[in-house]
Amino acid sequence: MAKALNNLATGLNLTVRNVAAHTRDELTEQEGMERLAAYSYLARLLDQCEIRRAEEPEGT
């Protein structure tokens, strides 16, 4: 699941950054809302994650 979330976050970041950097066209309201929804979905998935930490070996 962690790899999938990382790939989703990377894809969202590349989509927004590349469009903003390589074109002067403004997003339509619909396109903006769709991108916002995608980030909202990613945030919801991250909020539902359970954090597990590896135990440190004794003596460290």
All heavy atoms as TSV, in Angstrom:
chain	resi	resn	atom	element	x	y	z
A	1	MET	N	N	0.826	-1.193	0.000
A	1	MET	CA	C	0.000	0.000	0.000
A	1	MET	C	C	0.869	1.256	0.000
A	1	MET	O	O	0.541	2.235	-0.656
A	1	MET	CB	C	-0.922	-0.033	1.218
A	1	MET	CG	C	-1.855	1.121	1.303
A	1	MET	SD	S	-3.084	1.062	0.007
A	1	MET	CE	C	-4.350	2.035	0.694
A	2	ALA	N	N	1.972	1.224	0.729
A	2	ALA	CA	C	2.848	2.393	0.803
A	2	ALA	C	C	3.381	2.768	-0.576
A	2	ALA	O	O	3.431	3.946	-0.933
A	2	ALA	CB	C	3.995	2.140	1.769
A	3	LYS	N	N	3.764	1.759	-1.355
A	3	LYS	CA	C	4.290	2.032	-2.699
A	3	LYS	C	C	3.198	2.640	-3.584
A	3	LYS	O	O	3.456	3.577	-4.338
A	3	LYS	CB	C	4.843	0.755	-3.319
A	3	LYS	CG	C	5.493	0.986	-4.675
A	3	LYS	CD	C	6.332	-0.191	-5.071
A	3	LYS	CE	C	6.954	-0.029	-6.419
A	3	LYS	NZ	N	7.970	0.985	-6.519
A	4	ALA	N	N	1.981	2.144	-3.466
A	4	ALA	CA	C	0.874	2.676	-4.261
A	4	ALA	C	C	0.583	4.130	-3.893
A	4	ALA	O	O	0.362	4.973	-4.769
A	4	ALA	CB	C	-0.370	1.822	-4.067
A	5	LEU	N	N	0.584	4.446	-2.603
A	5	LEU	CA	C	0.355	5.828	-2.175
A	5	LEU	C	C	1.479	6.745	-2.656
A	5	LEU	O	O	1.236	7.874	-3.073
A	5	LEU	CB	C	0.230	5.904	-0.649
A	5	LEU	CG	C	-1.049	5.335	-0.064
A	5	LEU	CD1	C	-0.978	5.328	1.453
A	5	LEU	CD2	C	-2.268	6.097	-0.544
A	6	ASN	N	N	2.701	6.241	-2.601
A	6	ASN	CA	C	3.835	7.032	-3.083
A	6	ASN	C	C	3.706	7.298	-4.584
A	6	ASN	O	O	3.936	8.418	-5.050
A	6	ASN	CB	C	5.146	6.306	-2.780
A	6	ASN	CG	C	6.350	7.156	-3.109
A	6	ASN	OD1	O	6.327	8.372	-2.962
A	6	ASN	ND2	N	7.404	6.511	-3.555
A	7	ASN	N	N	3.306	6.291	-5.334
A	7	ASN	CA	C	3.129	6.469	-6.781
A	7	ASN	C	C	1.997	7.451	-7.089
A	7	ASN	O	O	2.113	8.271	-8.000
A	7	ASN	CB	C	2.854	5.126	-7.455
A	7	ASN	CG	C	4.081	4.247	-7.513
A	7	ASN	OD1	O	5.206	4.708	-7.402
A	7	ASN	ND2	N	3.870	2.952	-7.654
A	8	LEU	N	N	0.912	7.361	-6.323
A	8	LEU	CA	C	-0.202	8.292	-6.517
A	8	LEU	C	C	0.245	9.720	-6.225
A	8	LEU	O	O	-0.023	10.634	-7.012
A	8	LEU	CB	C	-1.382	7.911	-5.623
A	8	LEU	CG	C	-2.593	8.845	-5.665
A	8	LEU	CD1	C	-3.166	8.961	-7.065
A	8	LEU	CD2	C	-3.650	8.374	-4.675
A	9	ALA	N	N	0.942	9.917	-5.128
A	9	ALA	CA	C	1.424	11.254	-4.764
A	9	ALA	C	C	2.377	11.795	-5.822
A	9	ALA	O	O	2.296	12.961	-6.208
A	9	ALA	CB	C	2.103	11.220	-3.401
A	10	THR	N	N	3.268	10.948	-6.307
A	10	THR	CA	C	4.215	11.362	-7.348
A	10	THR	C	C	3.478	11.744	-8.626
A	10	THR	O	O	3.766	12.779	-9.235
A	10	THR	CB	C	5.226	10.231	-7.634
A	10	THR	OG1	O	5.943	9.954	-6.435
A	10	THR	CG2	C	6.201	10.620	-8.728
A	11	GLY	N	N	2.520	10.931	-9.019
A	11	GLY	CA	C	1.749	11.220	-10.227
A	11	GLY	C	C	0.969	12.517	-10.124
A	11	GLY	O	O	0.946	13.318	-11.064
A	12	LEU	N	N	0.344	12.752	-8.975
A	12	LEU	CA	C	-0.395	14.003	-8.784
A	12	LEU	C	C	0.543	15.198	-8.853
A	12	LEU	O	O	0.234	16.214	-9.475
A	12	LEU	CB	C	-1.128	13.992	-7.439
A	12	LEU	CG	C	-2.334	13.070	-7.348
A	12	LEU	CD1	C	-2.838	13.007	-5.910
A	12	LEU	CD2	C	-3.429	13.520	-8.282
A	13	ASN	N	N	1.687	15.078	-8.209
A	13	ASN	CA	C	2.649	16.173	-8.208
A	13	ASN	C	C	3.144	16.472	-9.623
A	13	ASN	O	O	3.214	17.635	-10.031
A	13	ASN	CB	C	3.823	15.841	-7.297
A	13	ASN	CG	C	4.753	17.017	-7.112
A	13	ASN	OD1	O	4.315	18.134	-6.897
A	13	ASN	ND2	N	6.035	16.757	-7.192
A	14	LEU	N	N	3.458	15.440	-10.373
A	14	LEU	CA	C	3.941	15.644	-11.741
A	14	LEU	C	C	2.860	16.247	-12.639
A	14	LEU	O	O	3.151	17.074	-13.496
A	14	LEU	CB	C	4.440	14.325	-12.332
A	14	LEU	CG	C	5.740	13.793	-11.740
A	14	LEU	CD1	C	6.040	12.401	-12.287
A	14	LEU	CD2	C	6.892	14.737	-12.013
A	15	THR	N	N	1.635	15.830	-12.448
A	15	THR	CA	C	0.536	16.363	-13.254
A	15	THR	C	C	0.366	17.853	-13.033
A	15	THR	O	O	0.267	18.628	-13.975
A	15	THR	CB	C	-0.784	15.633	-12.914
A	15	THR	OG1	O	-0.623	14.265	-13.215
A	15	THR	CG2	C	-1.931	16.191	-13.709
A	16	VAL	N	N	0.352	18.263	-11.805
A	16	VAL	CA	C	0.151	19.675	-11.489
A	16	VAL	C	C	1.378	20.490	-11.859
A	16	VAL	O	O	1.277	21.531	-12.497
A	16	VAL	CB	C	-0.202	19.862	-9.998
A	16	VAL	CG1	C	-0.199	21.330	-9.616
A	16	VAL	CG2	C	-1.556	19.240	-9.716
A	17	ARG	N	N	2.544	20.031	-11.499
A	17	ARG	CA	C	3.762	20.800	-11.770
A	17	ARG	C	C	4.032	20.922	-13.266
A	17	ARG	O	O	4.377	21.981	-13.742
A	17	ARG	CB	C	4.951	20.181	-11.061
A	17	ARG	CG	C	4.916	20.377	-9.561
A	17	ARG	CD	C	6.179	19.863	-8.938
A	17	ARG	NE	N	7.333	20.396	-9.616
A	17	ARG	CZ	C	8.183	21.276	-9.099
A	17	ARG	NH1	N	7.998	21.720	-7.899
A	17	ARG	NH2	N	9.227	21.704	-9.783
A	18	ASN	N	N	3.913	19.837	-14.002
A	18	ASN	CA	C	4.223	19.895	-15.425
A	18	ASN	C	C	3.271	20.806	-16.187
A	18	ASN	O	O	3.699	21.564	-17.044
A	18	ASN	CB	C	4.211	18.491	-16.037
A	18	ASN	CG	C	5.458	17.711	-15.695
A	18	ASN	OD1	O	6.437	18.277	-15.230
A	18	ASN	ND2	N	5.421	16.420	-15.900
A	19	VAL	N	N	1.998	20.720	-15.887
A	19	VAL	CA	C	1.030	21.556	-16.585
A	19	VAL	C	C	1.300	23.027	-16.276
A	19	VAL	O	O	1.306	23.871	-17.168
A	19	VAL	CB	C	-0.415	21.168	-16.196
A	19	VAL	CG1	C	-1.402	22.185	-16.729
A	19	VAL	CG2	C	-0.732	19.790	-16.734
A	20	ALA	N	N	1.551	23.341	-15.028
A	20	ALA	CA	C	1.789	24.731	-14.641
A	20	ALA	C	C	3.095	25.267	-15.230
A	20	ALA	O	O	3.194	26.435	-15.563
A	20	ALA	CB	C	1.805	24.860	-13.118
A	21	ALA	N	N	4.088	24.410	-15.367
A	21	ALA	CA	C	5.395	24.848	-15.832
A	21	ALA	C	C	5.508	24.923	-17.352
A	21	ALA	O	O	6.302	25.694	-17.872
A	21	ALA	CB	C	6.471	23.904	-15.293
A	22	HIS	N	N	4.707	24.151	-18.067
A	22	HIS	CA	C	4.905	24.041	-19.506
A	22	HIS	C	C	3.785	24.627	-20.359
A	22	HIS	O	O	3.807	24.484	-21.561
A	22	HIS	CB	C	5.111	22.572	-19.887
A	22	HIS	CG	C	6.305	21.969	-19.218
A	22	HIS	ND1	N	7.573	22.453	-19.352
A	22	HIS	CD2	C	6.413	20.906	-18.382
A	22	HIS	CE1	C	8.414	21.731	-18.641
A	22	HIS	NE2	N	7.726	20.793	-18.037
A	23	THR	N	N	2.838	25.253	-19.740
A	23	THR	CA	C	1.770	25.858	-20.521
A	23	THR	C	C	1.295	27.135	-19.846
A	23	THR	O	O	1.401	27.287	-18.647
A	23	THR	CB	C	0.586	24.886	-20.716
A	23	THR	OG1	O	-0.384	25.514	-21.532
A	23	THR	CG2	C	-0.044	24.491	-19.408
A	24	ARG	N	N	0.780	28.033	-20.610
A	24	ARG	CA	C	0.263	29.285	-20.062
A	24	ARG	C	C	-1.259	29.251	-19.942
A	24	ARG	O	O	-1.861	30.176	-19.454
A	24	ARG	CB	C	0.691	30.455	-20.935
A	24	ARG	CG	C	2.189	30.671	-20.933
A	24	ARG	CD	C	2.510	31.962	-21.695
A	24	ARG	NE	N	3.929	32.155	-21.781
A	24	ARG	CZ	C	4.647	32.850	-20.902
A	24	ARG	NH1	N	4.062	33.378	-19.873
A	24	ARG	NH2	N	5.942	32.999	-21.060
A	25	ASP	N	N	-1.871	28.175	-20.407
A	25	ASP	CA	C	-3.315	28.054	-20.319
A	25	ASP	C	C	-3.748	27.883	-18.867
A	25	ASP	O	O	-3.120	27.163	-18.106
A	25	ASP	CB	C	-3.810	26.848	-21.124
A	25	ASP	CG	C	-3.522	26.995	-22.607
A	25	ASP	OD1	O	-3.347	28.143	-23.065
A	25	ASP	OD2	O	-3.461	25.959	-23.296
A	26	GLU	N	N	-4.816	28.550	-18.504
A	26	GLU	CA	C	-5.363	28.395	-17.169
A	26	GLU	C	C	-6.257	27.168	-17.133
A	26	GLU	O	O	-6.861	26.795	-18.135
A	26	GLU	CB	C	-6.166	29.629	-16.765
A	26	GLU	CG	C	-5.302	30.845	-16.510
A	26	GLU	CD	C	-6.093	31.976	-15.883
A	26	GLU	OE1	O	-7.108	31.718	-15.235
A	26	GLU	OE2	O	-5.672	33.112	-16.065
A	27	LEU	N	N	-6.339	26.569	-15.957
A	27	LEU	CA	C	-7.233	25.431	-15.788
A	27	LEU	C	C	-8.666	25.924	-15.766
A	27	LEU	O	O	-8.950	27.007	-15.272
A	27	LEU	CB	C	-6.955	24.724	-14.458
A	27	LEU	CG	C	-5.601	24.054	-14.282
A	27	LEU	CD1	C	-5.483	23.513	-12.863
A	27	LEU	CD2	C	-5.422	22.950	-15.287
A	28	THR	N	N	-9.550	25.096	-16.266
A	28	THR	CA	C	-10.967	25.414	-16.108
A	28	THR	C	C	-11.342	25.123	-14.655
A	28	THR	O	O	-10.610	24.447	-13.927
A	28	THR	CB	C	-11.844	24.544	-17.028
A	28	THR	OG1	O	-11.729	23.182	-16.612
A	28	THR	CG2	C	-11.436	24.692	-18.492
A	29	GLU	N	N	-12.476	25.632	-14.248
A	29	GLU	CA	C	-12.932	25.355	-12.890
A	29	GLU	C	C	-13.095	23.851	-12.688
A	29	GLU	O	O	-12.715	23.309	-11.641
A	29	GLU	CB	C	-14.257	26.069	-12.619
A	29	GLU	CG	C	-14.760	25.867	-11.211
A	29	GLU	CD	C	-16.036	26.628	-10.918
A	29	GLU	OE1	O	-16.477	27.446	-11.754
A	29	GLU	OE2	O	-16.598	26.390	-9.840
A	30	GLN	N	N	-13.622	23.169	-13.684
A	30	GLN	CA	C	-13.815	21.716	-13.587
A	30	GLN	C	C	-12.487	21.000	-13.404
A	30	GLN	O	O	-12.354	20.112	-12.567
A	30	GLN	CB	C	-14.539	21.187	-14.834
A	30	GLN	CG	C	-14.786	19.697	-14.829
A	30	GLN	CD	C	-15.742	19.262	-13.727
A	30	GLN	OE1	O	-16.663	19.984	-13.373
A	30	GLN	NE2	N	-15.504	18.083	-13.179
A	31	GLU	N	N	-11.477	21.372	-14.203
A	31	GLU	CA	C	-10.165	20.735	-14.085
A	31	GLU	C	C	-9.542	21.000	-12.717
A	31	GLU	O	O	-8.943	20.104	-12.115
A	31	GLU	CB	C	-9.231	21.239	-15.187
A	31	GLU	CG	C	-9.619	20.768	-16.570
A	31	GLU	CD	C	-8.881	21.498	-17.672
A	31	GLU	OE1	O	-8.547	22.698	-17.511
A	31	GLU	OE2	O	-8.642	20.853	-18.707
A	32	GLY	N	N	-9.691	22.204	-12.233
A	32	GLY	CA	C	-9.172	22.544	-10.912
A	32	GLY	C	C	-9.846	21.733	-9.819
A	32	GLY	O	O	-9.178	21.231	-8.905
A	33	MET	N	N	-11.163	21.585	-9.918
A	33	MET	CA	C	-11.898	20.812	-8.921
A	33	MET	C	C	-11.507	19.334	-8.969
A	33	MET	O	O	-11.408	18.674	-7.938
A	33	MET	CB	C	-13.407	20.969	-9.132
A	33	MET	CG	C	-13.911	22.385	-8.896
A	33	MET	SD	S	-13.597	22.978	-7.232
A	33	MET	CE	C	-14.809	22.057	-6.335
A	34	GLU	N	N	-11.270	18.812	-10.161
A	34	GLU	CA	C	-10.861	17.415	-10.291
A	34	GLU	C	C	-9.492	17.191	-9.661
A	34	GLU	O	O	-9.267	16.185	-8.979
A	34	GLU	CB	C	-10.853	17.006	-11.760
A	34	GLU	CG	C	-12.242	16.873	-12.345
A	34	GLU	CD	C	-12.257	16.716	-13.852
A	34	GLU	OE1	O	-11.180	16.755	-14.485
A	34	GLU	OE2	O	-13.365	16.554	-14.400
A	35	ARG	N	N	-8.584	18.102	-9.856
A	35	ARG	CA	C	-7.259	17.968	-9.247
A	35	ARG	C	C	-7.340	18.092	-7.735
A	35	ARG	O	O	-6.681	17.355	-7.003
A	35	ARG	CB	C	-6.299	18.985	-9.834
A	35	ARG	CG	C	-5.993	18.627	-11.274
A	35	ARG	CD	C	-4.974	19.514	-11.866
A	35	ARG	NE	N	-4.878	19.182	-13.285
A	35	ARG	CZ	C	-4.015	19.709	-14.100
A	35	ARG	NH1	N	-3.167	20.595	-13.669
A	35	ARG	NH2	N	-3.996	19.360	-15.365
A	36	LEU	N	N	-8.148	19.020	-7.280
A	36	LEU	CA	C	-8.357	19.168	-5.845
A	36	LEU	C	C	-8.953	17.899	-5.249
A	36	LEU	O	O	-8.557	17.456	-4.165
A	36	LEU	CB	C	-9.287	20.355	-5.601
A	36	LEU	CG	C	-9.101	21.145	-4.331
A	36	LEU	CD1	C	-7.713	21.731	-4.250
A	36	LEU	CD2	C	-10.140	22.232	-4.247
A	37	ALA	N	N	-9.891	17.291	-5.951
A	37	ALA	CA	C	-10.506	16.044	-5.491
A	37	ALA	C	C	-9.473	14.926	-5.405
A	37	ALA	O	O	-9.493	14.119	-4.464
A	37	ALA	CB	C	-11.656	15.643	-6.414
A	38	ALA	N	N	-8.568	14.869	-6.368
A	38	ALA	CA	C	-7.537	13.833	-6.353
A	38	ALA	C	C	-6.621	14.004	-5.139
A	38	ALA	O	O	-6.282	13.029	-4.454
A	38	ALA	CB	C	-6.722	13.869	-7.647
A	39	TYR	N	N	-6.235	15.239	-4.834
A	39	TYR	CA	C	-5.412	15.492	-3.649
A	39	TYR	C	C	-6.191	15.194	-2.374
A	39	TYR	O	O	-5.644	14.683	-1.398
A	39	TYR	CB	C	-4.904	16.934	-3.627
A	39	TYR	CG	C	-3.651	17.126	-4.441
A	39	TYR	CD1	C	-3.667	17.841	-5.618
A	39	TYR	CD2	C	-2.441	16.583	-4.032
A	39	TYR	CE1	C	-2.518	18.017	-6.373
A	39	TYR	CE2	C	-1.280	16.747	-4.771
A	39	TYR	CZ	C	-1.333	17.474	-5.942
A	39	TYR	OH	O	-0.195	17.642	-6.681
A	40	SER	N	N	-7.467	15.511	-2.360
A	40	SER	CA	C	-8.304	15.221	-1.200
A	40	SER	C	C	-8.382	13.712	-0.969
A	40	SER	O	O	-8.312	13.239	0.174
A	40	SER	CB	C	-9.706	15.797	-1.407
A	40	SER	OG	O	-10.547	15.477	-0.333
A	41	TYR	N	N	-8.525	12.960	-2.034
A	41	TYR	CA	C	-8.571	11.496	-1.939
A	41	TYR	C	C	-7.259	10.958	-1.381
A	41	TYR	O	O	-7.251	10.105	-0.493
A	41	TYR	CB	C	-8.871	10.897	-3.314
A	41	TYR	CG	C	-8.910	9.394	-3.319
A	41	TYR	CD1	C	-9.873	8.697	-2.603
A	41	TYR	CD2	C	-7.984	8.663	-4.048
A	41	TYR	CE1	C	-9.913	7.316	-2.600
A	41	TYR	CE2	C	-8.009	7.281	-4.056
A	41	TYR	CZ	C	-8.981	6.612	-3.328
A	41	TYR	OH	O	-9.002	5.250	-3.337
A	42	LEU	N	N	-6.136	11.470	-1.864
A	42	LEU	CA	C	-4.832	11.049	-1.354
A	42	LEU	C	C	-4.732	11.364	0.140
A	42	LEU	O	O	-4.289	10.525	0.926
A	42	LEU	CB	C	-3.702	11.736	-2.122
A	42	LEU	CG	C	-2.290	11.497	-1.575
A	42	LEU	CD1	C	-1.917	10.022	-1.650
A	42	LEU	CD2	C	-1.280	12.360	-2.314
A	43	ALA	N	N	-5.155	12.547	0.546
A	43	ALA	CA	C	-5.098	12.928	1.957
A	43	ALA	C	C	-5.954	11.990	2.808
A	43	ALA	O	O	-5.550	11.598	3.910
A	43	ALA	CB	C	-5.549	14.371	2.130
A	44	ARG	N	N	-7.122	11.616	2.320
A	44	ARG	CA	C	-7.987	10.706	3.067
A	44	ARG	C	C	-7.323	9.337	3.230
A	44	ARG	O	O	-7.358	8.741	4.306
A	44	ARG	CB	C	-9.337	10.536	2.379
A	44	ARG	CG	C	-10.275	9.644	3.189
A	44	ARG	CD	C	-11.649	9.478	2.608
A	44	ARG	NE	N	-12.217	10.755	2.202
A	44	ARG	CZ	C	-12.839	10.940	1.049
A	44	ARG	NH1	N	-12.983	9.943	0.207
A	44	ARG	NH2	N	-13.329	12.109	0.734
A	45	LEU	N	N	-6.714	8.845	2.163
A	45	LEU	CA	C	-6.016	7.560	2.262
A	45	LEU	C	C	-4.876	7.628	3.276
A	45	LEU	O	O	-4.682	6.707	4.070
A	45	LEU	CB	C	-5.467	7.143	0.895
A	45	LEU	CG	C	-6.491	6.737	-0.158
A	45	LEU	CD1	C	-5.789	6.491	-1.496
A	45	LEU	CD2	C	-7.258	5.505	0.282
A	46	LEU	N	N	-4.130	8.720	3.259
A	46	LEU	CA	C	-3.030	8.868	4.203
A	46	LEU	C	C	-3.529	8.962	5.638
A	46	LEU	O	O	-2.913	8.408	6.559
A	46	LEU	CB	C	-2.191	10.106	3.858
A	46	LEU	CG	C	-1.396	10.016	2.561
A	46	LEU	CD1	C	-0.741	11.353	2.243
A	46	LEU	CD2	C	-0.358	8.912	2.638
A	47	ASP	N	N	-4.644	9.633	5.851
A	47	ASP	CA	C	-5.226	9.731	7.192
A	47	ASP	C	C	-5.646	8.369	7.731
A	47	ASP	O	O	-5.650	8.150	8.941
A	47	ASP	CB	C	-6.441	10.663	7.200
A	47	ASP	CG	C	-6.059	12.128	7.210
A	47	ASP	OD1	O	-4.889	12.437	7.516
A	47	ASP	OD2	O	-6.933	12.957	6.920
A	48	GLN	N	N	-6.009	7.455	6.856
A	48	GLN	CA	C	-6.474	6.140	7.279
A	48	GLN	C	C	-5.336	5.149	7.505
A	48	GLN	O	O	-5.564	4.043	7.984
A	48	GLN	CB	C	-7.444	5.568	6.233
A	48	GLN	CG	C	-8.729	6.348	6.135
A	48	GLN	CD	C	-9.605	5.871	4.983
A	48	GLN	OE1	O	-9.202	5.068	4.167
A	48	GLN	NE2	N	-10.819	6.406	4.911
A	49	CYS	N	N	-4.129	5.555	7.169
A	49	CYS	CA	C	-2.989	4.646	7.317
A	49	CYS	C	C	-2.647	4.436	8.791
A	49	CYS	O	O	-2.800	5.325	9.621
A	49	CYS	CB	C	-1.752	5.208	6.609
A	49	CYS	SG	S	-1.848	5.125	4.827
A	50	GLU	N	N	-2.180	3.256	9.067
A	50	GLU	CA	C	-1.686	2.935	10.404
A	50	GLU	C	C	-0.170	3.029	10.353
A	50	GLU	O	O	0.475	2.412	9.498
A	50	GLU	CB	C	-2.107	1.516	10.780
A	50	GLU	CG	C	-1.610	1.071	12.126
A	50	GLU	CD	C	-2.021	-0.355	12.432
A	50	GLU	OE1	O	-3.146	-0.742	12.072
A	50	GLU	OE2	O	-1.198	-1.078	13.013
A	51	ILE	N	N	0.387	3.785	11.266
A	51	ILE	CA	C	1.839	3.963	11.289
A	51	ILE	C	C	2.454	2.843	12.112
A	51	ILE	O	O	2.073	2.609	13.256
A	51	ILE	CB	C	2.222	5.335	11.884
A	51	ILE	CG1	C	1.655	6.443	11.010
A	51	ILE	CG2	C	3.740	5.447	12.017
A	51	ILE	CD1	C	1.825	7.822	11.577
A	52	ARG	N	N	3.379	2.163	11.515
A	52	ARG	CA	C	4.124	1.106	12.207
A	52	ARG	C	C	5.593	1.472	12.173
A	52	ARG	O	O	6.134	1.790	11.127
A	52	ARG	CB	C	3.912	-0.238	11.532
A	52	ARG	CG	C	2.495	-0.719	11.605
A	52	ARG	CD	C	2.381	-2.088	11.022
A	52	ARG	NE	N	1.000	-2.527	11.035
A	52	ARG	CZ	C	0.600	-3.690	10.582
A	52	ARG	NH1	N	1.482	-4.527	10.060
A	52	ARG	NH2	N	-0.663	-4.024	10.634
A	53	ARG	N	N	6.189	1.418	13.309
A	53	ARG	CA	C	7.610	1.750	13.401
A	53	ARG	C	C	8.401	0.484	13.704
A	53	ARG	O	O	7.988	-0.339	14.511
A	53	ARG	CB	C	7.850	2.780	14.499
A	53	ARG	CG	C	7.084	4.057	14.245
A	53	ARG	CD	C	7.493	5.125	15.242
A	53	ARG	NE	N	6.610	6.272	15.187
A	53	ARG	CZ	C	6.668	7.247	14.317
A	53	ARG	NH1	N	7.567	7.228	13.369
A	53	ARG	NH2	N	5.835	8.260	14.350
A	54	ALA	N	N	9.534	0.371	13.063
A	54	ALA	CA	C	10.402	-0.761	13.322
A	54	ALA	C	C	11.043	-0.585	14.693
A	54	ALA	O	O	11.423	0.532	15.077
A	54	ALA	CB	C	11.490	-0.854	12.254
A	55	GLU	N	N	11.124	-1.659	15.426
A	55	GLU	CA	C	11.761	-1.582	16.737
A	55	GLU	C	C	13.261	-1.511	16.547
A	55	GLU	O	O	13.837	-2.188	15.705
A	55	GLU	CB	C	11.385	-2.805	17.567
A	55	GLU	CG	C	9.910	-2.842	17.934
A	55	GLU	CD	C	9.571	-4.023	18.815
A	55	GLU	OE1	O	10.473	-4.516	19.527
A	55	GLU	OE2	O	8.406	-4.453	18.786
A	56	GLU	N	N	13.877	-0.674	17.374
A	56	GLU	CA	C	15.333	-0.554	17.313
A	56	GLU	C	C	15.968	-1.728	18.057
A	56	GLU	O	O	15.449	-2.151	19.103
A	56	GLU	CB	C	15.788	0.760	17.941
A	56	GLU	CG	C	15.370	1.977	17.151
A	56	GLU	CD	C	15.936	3.248	17.737
A	56	GLU	OE1	O	16.977	3.182	18.422
A	56	GLU	OE2	O	15.342	4.305	17.494
A	57	PRO	N	N	17.059	-2.243	17.533
A	57	PRO	CA	C	17.744	-3.336	18.242
A	57	PRO	C	C	18.237	-2.844	19.611
A	57	PRO	O	O	18.582	-1.678	19.771
A	57	PRO	CB	C	18.927	-3.689	17.340
A	57	PRO	CG	C	18.650	-3.028	16.041
A	57	PRO	CD	C	17.698	-1.914	16.293
A	58	GLU	N	N	18.229	-3.727	20.571
A	58	GLU	CA	C	18.697	-3.349	21.907
A	58	GLU	C	C	20.171	-2.995	21.845
A	58	GLU	O	O	20.935	-3.554	21.077
A	58	GLU	CB	C	18.475	-4.507	22.884
A	58	GLU	CG	C	17.008	-4.722	23.197
A	58	GLU	CD	C	16.810	-5.741	24.285
A	58	GLU	OE1	O	17.681	-5.845	25.178
A	58	GLU	OE2	O	15.795	-6.433	24.244
A	59	GLY	N	N	20.544	-2.020	22.683
A	59	GLY	CA	C	21.942	-1.614	22.745
A	59	GLY	C	C	22.282	-0.469	21.802
A	59	GLY	O	O	23.431	-0.099	21.659
A	60	THR	N	N	21.265	0.100	21.118
A	60	THR	CA	C	21.563	1.226	20.220
A	60	THR	C	C	21.062	2.506	20.816
A	60	THR	O	O	20.244	2.582	21.639
A	60	THR	CB	C	20.907	1.063	18.830
A	60	THR	OG1	O	19.505	0.914	18.984
A	60	THR	CG2	C	21.519	-0.077	18.089
